[in-house]
């Protein structure tokens, strides 16, 4: 299955928090037990350095890919993945636009779930 397309905006200095749901071809949620996730933002797909890396190992400020949904309390059976970029982390970003993809790994199987562009809306109030 090809990766889904989804573009979003990060507001610099604010928390970005949204949820996606991984479903099978019959629209049934996929149980995320045993899965890990990784997402990178880069200036271009072939850029050597990542602007930001999110993983299912959440950072102390909450930045990362929460396999229990955006609220952190959804069951793994729901297939919900929370994408969280904290206000602290977003305040450190300085790009205009970037590309990303989100990969899920279960054992040796890697699935590119989403891909798209990210726009950074610059912070005025500091």
C-alpha positions, -999 to +999 in steps of 0.1 A: +000+000+000+013+035-009+019+060+018-010+084+024-006+121+017-010+146+045+005+181+048+004+202+079+016+235+095+037+238+127+033+270+145+067+280+159+065+284+197+032+266+200+024+229+205+014+209+175-007+179+184-028+158+160-038+122+157-038+097+128-053+063+127-037+033+111-064+011+095-065-020+072-082-021+038-115-028+055-112+004+076-106-016+108-080-001+132-047-020+133-034-031+168-002-012+173+012-036+200+048-044+190+051-015+166+076+014+168+074+046+147+098+072+133+092+105+114+118+129+100+115+164+086+141+174+060+145+203+036+143+178+008+139+140+006+176+137-004+189+162+023+216+146+044+205+162+077+171+159+094+156+191+107+136+172+133+132+135+142+102+122+161+100+086+174+078+065+196+103+071+224+089+104+236+112+132+246+109+146+281+089+176+268+064+152+251+077+156+216+074+124+196+050+098+182+026+086+209+014+051+201-015+057+225-030+086+206-026+123+210-040+122+246-016+093+256-044+072+270-059+055+239-056+017+237-031+003+212-060-016+197-074+017+183-045+022+158-042+058+169-009+076+167-004+110+183+020+134+165+033+158+191+058+187+187+061+206+219+062+244+221+098+242+233+108+220+203+089+241+177+105+273+190+138+259+179+128+253+143+137+277+116+128+263+082+101+276+058+089+244+043+101+208+047+091+173+036+084+143+059+074+107+061+062+086+089+073+050+091+059+022+113+081-009+121+068-043+133+096-069+134+114-066+101+085-050+082+086-013+076+055+006+064+056+041+051+023+053+065+023+090+056+042+116+036+038+152+028+050+187+034+053+208+065+051+245+066+065+265+096+044+295+106+069+319+122+064+331+158+060+368+164+054+369+201+084+358+221 
